[in-house]
């Protein structure tokens, strides 16, 4: 069911700085392999894309069951973009543009193993009107409510400030030493965890090597450029409490559940994507976009069920011109 499909609230003038909004959200997606084979289309998907019109889009989905294997009671998403005007106590102008993306999933049940009363994924970016090609970002509002594994409550502590303050001099986050250091500490903790499976160990060793490469590139010491545009994965999870089920182990934001699979919590991707200005008639402006994506649950299923399932996904970015 759709509400307010794409009503413009305001249109940016062709005179002076303007912003192109982009945001996306959905509550559930994936691809089941067994005991039934079934793709899971993006439920309650909303997109605010390549538009200079500020506005708000929202989508609702009622109680849904996928062959009785995965179900939820309700879900909704919304994405919005708006211009803000504000000044600090000294009269300095801090006007700009805010993009908000939200996904809410209620009453989730995955194979009677993973349950949650409520998941909220939310990301918001704020691009300053002056020197605003790189945004300030916040994940405020993001949370797990009564997340359980096999009926046991899971205590998850989140670090919503993992990205930190907006980098100085309008530098991308992937060139900010503070952000890179925080992510590297996360990766070091996981890579050094006792009992980490060999497959995950190799994966995180490669991520640590990539962090080192990003730091060299930020300092102008990299011997070569990687193909494509860079991105970096991290997590909002600071810690996961013990789960009293035999064989269940946690590594950073990852829960390993025997006979079920792995569950990654609150995964974040920070990256730089090419800017397609095909819908934008004005010349100039940045040729890339800093984006932030969040997935609250990313499950790789095995044994009692097979496939991949993602719950609570949001992303936001945009472009300020000139």
VEXMARKOL-342224 format. One record per atom (N, C-alpha, C): residue in three letters; x, y, z. Coordinates in steps of 0.2 Angstrom, whole numbers, plus 5000, padded with zeros to 4 digits. Layout:
<recs>
ALAXYZ ...
</recs>
This chain:
<recs>
UNK500449945000 UNK500050005000 UNK500450065000 UNK500350114996 UNK500750174995 UNK500450234997 UNK500750275001 UNK500450345003 UNK500950395001 UNK500650454998 UNK501050514996 UNK501550494991 UNK501450464985 UNK501950434981 UNK502550484980 UNK502450544978 UNK503050584977 UNK502850664977 UNK502550684982 UNK502350754981 UNK502850804983 UNK502950854978 UNK503550904979 UNK503250954985 UNK503750964989 UNK503551014995 UNK503851084993 UNK504451084990 UNK504751144988 UNK505151134982 UNK505251174978 UNK505751164972 UNK506351214973 UNK506951194972 UNK507551234973 UNK507551284967 UNK507751344968 UNK507751394963 UNK508451374958 UNK508351394952 UNK508951394948 UNK509551444949 UNK509351494954 UNK509851534956 UNK510151514962 UNK510851524962 UNK511251504968 UNK511351434969 UNK511551414975 UNK511651344977 UNK511051304977 UNK511051244975 UNK510451194976 UNK510751124977 UNK510251084979 UNK510451014981 UNK510050964977 UNK510350904976 UNK509950854972 UNK509950794978 UNK509350774979 UNK509250724985 UNK509250654982 UNK509450604987 UNK509450534985 UNK509350504992 UNK508850454992 UNK508750414998 UNK508350354996 UNK508450295000 UNK508150234998 UNK508050195005 UNK507550155005 UNK507350115011 UNK506950055009 UNK507049995013 UNK506549945012 UNK506549905019 UNK506049865020 UNK506049825027 UNK506349755026 UNK506249725021 UNK506549655020 UNK506649635013 UNK507149595012 UNK507349575005 UNK507749505006 UNK507849475001 UNK508349415001 UNK508149364996 UNK508449304997 UNK508349244992 UNK508349184996 UNK507749154997 UNK507749085000 UNK507949034995 UNK508348984998 UNK508548924993 UNK508248864995 UNK508148855002 UNK507748795005 UNK507548805012 UNK506948775014 UNK506648715011 UNK506248735005 UNK506048795004 UNK505748814997 UNK506248864994 UNK506148874987 UNK506548914984 UNK506148974982 UNK506349034984 UNK505849094983 UNK506249154984 UNK506249204979 UNK506549264980 UNK506149314984 UNK506449354988 UNK506049394993 UNK506149464990 UNK505649494987 UNK505749564984 UNK505749614989 UNK506049674988 UNK506149724993 UNK505449744995 UNK505249735001 UNK504649745004 UNK504649825006 UNK504049855005 UNK503949925007 UNK504549975004 UNK504749964998 UNK505350004996 UNK505150074994 UNK505550124996 UNK505450194994 UNK506050214991 UNK506050264986 UNK506550294983 UNK506450364982 UNK506950404984 UNK506950484983 UNK507550484979 UNK507450504972 UNK508050494968 UNK508150554963 UNK508750574962 UNK508950624957 UNK508450684957 UNK508150704963 UNK507650764962 UNK507950824966 UNK507750884964 UNK507950944967 UNK507350964971 UNK506750924970 UNK506150944974 UNK506150914981 UNK506150954986 UNK506050924993 UNK505350894994 UNK505350844997 UNK504750804998 UNK504750745003 UNK504250705003 UNK504250655008 UNK503850595004 UNK504150535004 UNK503850475002 UNK503850425007 UNK503250385007 UNK503250335013 UNK502850275010 UNK502950215013 UNK502650155011 UNK502550105017 UNK501950075017 UNK501750035022 UNK501649965020 UNK501749915024 UNK501649845022 UNK501349805028 UNK500749775027 UNK500449735033 UNK500749675034 UNK500449635039 UNK500749575041 UNK500849525035 UNK501449495035 UNK501749455029 UNK502049395032 UNK501849335028 UNK502249275030 UNK502449245023 UNK503049225023 UNK503349185018 UNK503349115019 UNK502849075017 UNK502749005018 UNK502848985025 UNK502649035030 UNK502749015037 UNK503449015040 UNK503949025035 UNK504649025037 UNK504949085040 UNK504749145037 UNK504949205039 UNK504349255039 UNK504249285044 UNK503649325044 UNK503749395048 UNK503349445047 UNK503349505051 UNK502649525052 UNK502449565057 UNK501749595058 UNK501649655054 UNK502149695053 UNK502049755050 UNK502749795048 UNK502749835043 UNK503349875042 UNK503149935038 UNK503549985039 UNK503450045035 UNK504150085034 UNK504150115029 UNK504750155027 UNK504550225025 UNK505050275026 UNK504950335023 UNK505650365021 UNK505650415016 UNK506250445014 UNK506050525013 UNK506450565015 UNK506250635014 UNK506850685013 UNK506750735010 UNK507250785009 UNK506950855010 UNK507350895013 UNK507150965015 UNK507651015015 UNK507551075014 UNK507951135015 UNK507851165022 UNK508451175025 UNK508451205032 UNK508751265032 UNK508551315036 UNK508851375037 UNK508951385045 UNK509651395047 UNK509751405054 UNK510451445054 UNK510451475060 UNK511051515062 UNK511251505069 UNK511951505070 UNK512151495077 UNK512051555081 UNK512351555088 UNK512251605092 UNK512651665090 UNK513151665086 UNK513551715083 UNK513251745077 UNK512751715074 UNK512451735068 UNK512751705062 UNK513151655063 UNK513451625057 UNK512951585053 UNK512951585047 UNK512451545043 UNK512551475042 UNK512151425045 UNK512251355044 UNK511651325040 UNK511451355035 UNK510851335031 UNK511151275027 UNK510651235025 UNK510851175021 UNK510251135019 UNK510451065017 UNK509851025015 UNK509950955019 UNK509350935022 UNK509350865026 UNK509050815022 UNK509350755022 UNK509050695019 UNK508950645024 UNK508350615025 UNK508150565030 UNK507950505027 UNK508150445029 UNK507950375027 UNK507850335033 UNK507250305033 UNK507050265039 UNK506650195037 UNK506850145040 UNK506550085039 UNK506350055046 UNK505650035047 UNK505450005053 UNK505149935052 UNK505349885055 UNK505049815055 UNK504849795061 UNK504249765062 UNK503949755068 UNK503749675068 UNK503849645074 UNK503649575075 UNK503949525070 UNK504649535069 UNK505049485065 UNK505149415068 UNK505049365063 UNK505149295065 UNK505549265059 UNK506149235061 UNK506549205055 UNK506649135058 UNK506249085055 UNK506349015056 UNK506248995064 UNK505949035068 UNK505849025075 UNK506549035079 UNK507049065075 UNK507649065079 UNK507849145080 UNK507749185075 UNK507849255076 UNK507249285076 UNK507049325082 UNK506449365083 UNK506649435086 UNK506149475084 UNK506249545087 UNK505549585087 UNK505449615092 UNK504849655092 UNK504849715087 UNK505449745087 UNK505549805082 UNK506249815080 UNK506349825074 UNK507049855071 UNK506949925068 UNK507349965070 UNK507350035067 UNK507950045064 UNK507950065057 UNK508650085054 UNK508450155052 UNK508950195053 UNK508850265051 UNK509450305050 UNK509550335045 UNK510150375043 UNK509950445040 UNK510250495042 UNK510150565040 UNK510750595038 UNK510750635033 UNK511350675031 UNK511150745030 UNK511650785032 UNK511550865031 UNK512050895027 UNK511950915022 UNK512450955017 UNK512351025019 UNK512951055020 UNK512951135021 UNK512851165015 UNK512551225015 UNK512451265009 UNK513151295007 UNK513651305012 UNK514251325010 UNK514751265012 UNK515251255007 UNK515651195008 UNK515351135010 UNK514851115006 UNK514351065008 UNK514351005004 UNK514950985000 UNK514950924996 UNK514950855000 UNK515250865006 UNK515250805011 UNK514850825016 UNK514350775018 UNK513850795023 UNK514050775030 UNK513750795035 UNK513650775042 UNK513150715042 UNK513350665045 UNK512850605045 UNK512750585052 UNK512150565053 UNK511950535060 UNK511450475059 UNK511550425064 UNK511050365064 UNK510650365069 UNK510450425072 UNK510050435078 UNK509350405077 UNK509150365081 UNK508450335081 UNK508550255079 UNK509150235077 UNK509250165075 UNK509250125082 UNK508950065081 UNK508950025087 UNK508649955086 UNK508849915091 UNK508449845091 UNK508049845097 UNK507449825097 UNK506949815102 UNK506849745103 UNK507049715109 UNK506949645111 UNK507149595105 UNK507749605103 UNK508049555099 UNK508249485103 UNK508049435100 UNK508149365103 UNK508449315098 UNK508849275101 UNK509049215097 UNK508849155101 UNK508449105098 UNK508149045101 UNK507749065108 UNK507449125108 UNK507049145114 UNK507449175119 UNK508149185118 UNK508549215123 UNK508649285121 UNK508549335126 UNK508649405124 UNK509449425122 UNK509549465117 UNK510149485115 UNK510249555117 UNK510749565121 UNK510949635123 UNK511449665118 UNK511249715114 UNK511649745109 UNK511749815111 UNK512449835111 UNK512549905113 UNK512849935106 UNK512549995104 UNK512750025098 UNK513150085099 UNK513550095094 UNK513950165094 UNK513750205088 UNK513250245089 UNK512950285083 UNK513350335081 UNK513950345084 UNK514350405082 UNK515050375078 UNK514950315076 UNK515550285073 UNK515850325067 UNK515450365063 UNK515750405058 UNK516050465061 UNK515850485067 UNK516150545070 UNK515850615067 UNK516250665068 UNK516050735066 UNK516250735058 UNK515850785055 UNK516050795048 UNK516750805047 UNK517150775042 UNK517850785041 UNK517950865040 UNK518550885042 UNK518750955041 UNK518950965033 UNK518851025031 UNK519051045024 UNK518651005019 UNK518050985021 UNK517550955016 UNK517850885013 UNK518350855017 UNK518650795014 UNK518150735015 UNK518150685010 UNK517750625011 UNK517950585018 UNK517450555020 UNK517550515026 UNK518050465025 UNK518150435019 UNK518650385017 UNK519350415017 UNK519450485018 UNK520050515019 UNK520150545026 UNK519750525030 UNK519750555037 UNK520050505042 UNK520650525044 UNK521050475048 UNK520650455055 UNK520350495058 UNK519950475064 UNK519450425062 UNK519050435057 UNK518550375055 UNK518950315053 UNK519450315049 UNK519850255047 UNK520150225053 UNK520350255058 UNK520650225064 UNK520150195068 UNK519550225069 UNK518950195073 UNK518750125069 UNK518750125063 UNK518550065059 UNK519050015060 UNK519650035060 UNK520249985060 UNK520249955067 UNK520049985072 UNK520049955079 UNK519449905079 UNK518949925076 UNK518349875076 UNK518649805072 UNK518949815067 UNK519149755063 UNK519749715067 UNK520149755070 UNK520649725074 UNK520349675080 UNK519849705083 UNK519549665088 UNK519249605086 UNK518949605080 UNK518649545077 UNK519149495074 UNK519649525071 UNK520149475068 UNK520549445073 UNK520649475079 UNK520949445085 UNK520549405089 UNK519949395088 UNK519549355093 UNK519649285093 UNK519649255098 UNK519849185099 UNK519249145096 UNK519449095092 UNK518949045089 UNK518649075083 UNK518949125080 UNK518649155074 UNK518749105068 UNK518249085064 UNK518249035059 UNK518749065054 UNK519149015051 UNK519649035046 UNK519349075040 UNK518749065038 UNK518549105032 UNK518449175034 UNK518149185040 UNK518049255043 UNK518749285044 UNK519249245047 UNK519849275048 UNK520249305042 UNK520149265036 UNK520449295030 UNK520049355027 UNK519349355028 UNK518949405026 UNK519149475030 UNK519249465037 UNK519449525040 UNK520149545040 UNK520649505038 UNK521349515037 UNK521349565030 UNK520949545025 UNK520849585019 UNK520549655020 UNK520049655025 UNK519849725026 UNK520349765030 UNK520749735034 UNK521249775038 UNK521749805033 UNK521949755028 UNK522449775023 UNK522149835019 UNK521449835017 UNK521149885013 UNK521149955017 UNK521049945024 UNK521050005028 UNK521750045027 UNK522349995028 UNK522950025027 UNK523050055020 UNK522750035015 UNK522850065008 UNK522450125008 UNK521850135011 UNK521450195011 UNK521850245015 UNK522250235021 UNK522650275024 UNK523250305020 UNK523550255016 UNK524050285012 UNK523850325006 UNK523250315004 UNK522950354998 UNK522750425001 UNK522550425007 UNK522350485011 UNK522950535012 UNK523550495013 UNK524150535014 UNK524550545007 UNK524250515002 UNK524550524995 UNK525150484994 UNK525150424998 UNK525750374998 UNK525550314994 UNK524950304992 UNK524750244989 UNK525150234982 UNK525350174980 UNK525750164974 UNK525250154968 UNK524650144970 UNK524150124964 UNK523450134967 UNK523050154962 UNK522350164964 UNK521950094962 UNK521450084967 UNK521050024966 UNK520550044960 UNK520249994957 UNK519750004952 UNK519150024955 UNK518750074951 UNK518150094954 UNK518150144960 UNK517550154963 UNK517550204968 UNK517650164975 UNK517950194980 UNK518050164986 UNK517450154991 UNK517450104995 UNK516950105000 UNK517250065006 UNK516950075012 UNK517150045018 UNK516650015022 UNK516649955024 UNK516149925029 UNK516349925036 UNK515849945040 UNK515949945047 UNK515349925051 UNK515249935057 UNK514649925060 UNK514449975066 UNK513849975068 UNK513650025073 UNK513649985080 UNK513849915079 UNK513849875085 UNK514449885089 UNK514349905096 UNK514949915100 UNK515049845104 UNK514549815106 UNK514649745109 UNK513949705109 UNK514049645110 UNK513449595110 UNK513549555116 UNK513049555120 UNK513049515127 UNK513049445125 UNK513249405131 UNK513249325130 UNK512549295128 UNK512549245124 UNK511949205122 UNK512049135125 UNK511649115130 UNK511749045133 UNK511448995129 UNK511648985123 UNK511448925118 UNK512048895116 UNK512148825118 UNK512748785116 UNK512948795109 UNK513648815108 UNK513848825101 UNK513848895098 UNK513348935101 UNK513249005099 UNK513849045101 UNK514149085096 UNK514749125097 UNK514649195094 UNK514949245097 UNK514949315094 UNK515649335092 UNK515649365087 UNK516349405084 UNK516149475082 UNK516249525086 UNK516149585084 UNK515349595083 UNK515149615077 UNK514449615076 UNK514149555073 UNK514449495073 UNK514249435070 UNK514049385075 UNK513449355074 UNK513249305078 UNK513249235074 UNK513649185077 UNK513649125073 UNK513249075077 UNK512749045073 UNK512249005077 UNK512248935073 UNK512548885076 UNK512548815073 UNK511848795071 UNK511848765065 UNK511248735062 UNK510848785059 UNK511048855060 UNK510648905057 UNK511048955052 UNK511648975054 UNK512049015050 UNK512349075054 UNK512449125050 UNK512749185053 UNK512349245052 UNK512249285058 UNK511849345058 UNK512349405059 UNK512349455055 UNK512749515055 UNK512249575057 UNK512449605063 UNK512049665065 UNK512249735063 UNK511849775061 UNK511949845060 UNK512549855056 UNK512549825050 UNK513149835045 UNK513049905042 UNK513649945041 UNK513650005038 UNK514150005032 UNK513950035027 UNK514350045021 UNK514450125020 UNK515050145020 UNK515250215018 UNK515650215012 UNK515350255007 UNK515750255001 UNK515650314997 UNK515950314991 UNK515950364986 UNK515750334980 UNK515150354977 UNK514850334971 UNK514950384965 UNK514950364959 UNK514950404953 UNK514250444953 UNK514350504951 UNK513750544951 UNK513450544944 UNK512850524943 UNK512550524936 UNK512050584936 UNK512250644933 UNK511950704933 UNK511450704927 UNK511250654924 UNK510850654918 UNK510150694919 UNK509950694925 UNK509250724926 UNK509450804928 UNK510050824928 UNK510250884931 UNK510450924925 UNK510150984924 UNK510251024918 UNK510851074919 UNK511051084925 UNK511551134926 UNK512251094926 UNK512751134923 UNK513451114922 UNK513751124929 UNK514351084930 UNK514751094935 UNK514551054941 UNK514851064947 UNK514651024953 UNK515050964954 UNK515050934959 UNK515450874961 UNK515250814956 UNK515750774955 UNK515750714950 UNK515650654954 UNK515550654961 UNK515450594965 UNK515050614971 UNK514850564974 UNK514350564980 UNK514550524986 UNK514550554992 UNK514750514998 UNK514050485000 UNK514050425001 UNK513450395003 UNK513550345009 UNK512950335013 UNK512950295019 UNK512350245019 UNK512550185019 UNK512050135019 UNK512050095026 UNK511450075028 UNK511450035035 UNK510949975034 UNK511149915036 UNK510749855036 UNK510749825043 UNK510149825046 UNK510149805053 UNK510249735054 UNK509949685049 UNK510049615050 UNK510249595043 UNK510849555043 UNK511049525037 UNK511249455038 UNK510749405036 UNK510849335038 UNK511049295032 UNK511449255033 UNK511649195029 UNK511449135032 UNK510949105029 UNK510649045032 UNK510948975029 UNK510948925034 UNK511248865032 UNK510848815036 UNK510848745034 UNK510548695037 UNK509748695038 UNK509448715043 UNK508748715043 UNK508448755038 UNK508748805036 UNK508548855030 UNK509148875026 UNK509048885020 UNK509648915016 UNK509448975012 UNK509949015011 UNK509849075008 UNK510149135011 UNK509949195009 UNK510149255012 UNK509449305014 UNK509449335019 UNK508949375021 UNK509249445024 UNK508949505022 UNK509149565025 UNK508549605027 UNK508649625033 UNK508049665037 UNK508249735039 UNK507849785037 UNK507949845039 UNK508549885036 UNK508449905030 UNK508949935025 UNK508750005024 UNK509250055024 UNK509150125023 UNK509850145019 UNK509750195015 UNK510350235013 UNK510150305011 UNK510750345011 UNK510650415010 UNK511250445007 UNK511150495003 UNK511750535000 UNK511450594996 UNK511850634992 UNK511550684988 UNK512150724986 UNK511950784982 UNK512450824979 UNK512250894980 UNK512750934982 UNK512651004982 UNK512951044976 UNK512651094973 UNK512951124967 UNK512951204969 UNK513351244967 UNK514051214963 UNK514551194968 
</recs>
